């Protein structure tokens, strides 16, 4: 199972642009949405949320890397509107 998407965060120089992709990781009773680089390697502090397979409940992860460009709350969780 996989979901792929591209996020290009705002950067100062064009040379710093790096594609990252969404990846779903099966962790037993939950599925984790994380970001990986173009080689499929986990990006540091890039777990976005956990989704319960039983209830469908979404829990956002803390301490997401601010350099990824997402709007974060005071706990480092991605803000979902």
C-alpha positions as CSV (number, residue, x, y, z in Angstrom):
1,X,0.0,0.0,0.0
2,X,1.4,3.4,-0.8
3,X,0.5,7.0,-1.4
4,X,2.8,9.3,-3.3
5,X,2.8,13.1,-3.4
6,X,5.3,15.8,-3.8
7,X,5.9,18.7,-1.4
8,X,8.2,21.6,-2.3
9,X,8.8,23.8,0.7
10,X,9.7,27.4,0.4
11,X,13.5,27.8,0.2
12,X,15.8,30.8,-0.3
13,X,17.8,29.4,-3.2
14,X,16.7,27.2,-6.1
15,X,19.6,24.8,-5.5
16,X,18.2,23.9,-2.1
17,X,14.9,22.5,-3.5
18,X,14.5,18.8,-2.8
19,X,11.6,16.6,-3.6
20,X,10.0,14.6,-0.8
21,X,7.3,12.0,-1.1
22,X,4.6,10.7,1.1
23,X,4.8,7.1,2.3
24,X,2.4,5.0,4.3
25,X,4.1,2.6,6.7
26,X,2.1,-0.4,8.2
27,X,2.8,-0.5,11.9
28,X,0.4,-3.2,13.0
29,X,-2.8,-1.5,14.4
30,X,-1.8,1.9,12.9
31,X,-0.5,3.2,9.6
32,X,2.0,6.1,9.7
33,X,2.2,8.8,7.1
34,X,5.8,9.8,6.7
35,X,8.0,11.7,4.2
36,X,10.8,10.0,2.3
37,X,13.4,11.3,-0.1
38,X,13.5,10.4,-3.8
39,X,15.4,7.2,-2.8
40,X,12.8,6.1,-0.4
41,X,14.9,7.0,2.7
42,X,13.1,8.3,5.8
43,X,13.5,12.1,6.2
44,X,14.6,13.1,9.7
45,X,11.6,14.0,12.0
46,X,9.1,13.6,9.2
47,X,6.3,11.4,10.6
48,X,3.2,13.5,9.9
49,X,0.4,11.4,11.5
50,X,-0.8,8.0,12.6
51,X,-4.0,6.5,11.4
52,X,-5.8,3.8,13.4
53,X,-6.8,0.8,11.2
54,X,-9.8,0.0,13.4
55,X,-11.3,3.4,14.0
56,X,-9.8,5.6,11.3
57,X,-8.8,8.1,14.0
58,X,-5.9,10.4,12.9
59,X,-3.4,11.5,15.5
60,X,-0.8,14.0,14.4
61,X,2.9,13.4,15.4
62,X,4.9,15.8,17.5
63,X,8.3,17.4,16.6
64,X,7.9,17.5,12.9
65,X,11.0,19.0,11.1
66,X,10.2,22.7,10.6
67,X,12.4,22.8,7.5
68,X,9.8,20.7,5.7
69,X,7.7,23.8,5.3
70,X,4.5,22.7,7.1
71,X,2.7,25.1,9.5
72,X,3.2,23.6,12.9
73,X,1.7,24.2,16.4
74,X,3.7,24.7,19.6
75,X,4.2,21.0,19.9
76,X,5.6,20.7,16.4
77,X,2.5,19.0,15.0
78,X,1.2,19.7,11.5
79,X,-1.8,22.0,11.7
80,X,-4.7,20.5,9.7
81,X,-7.4,23.0,8.7
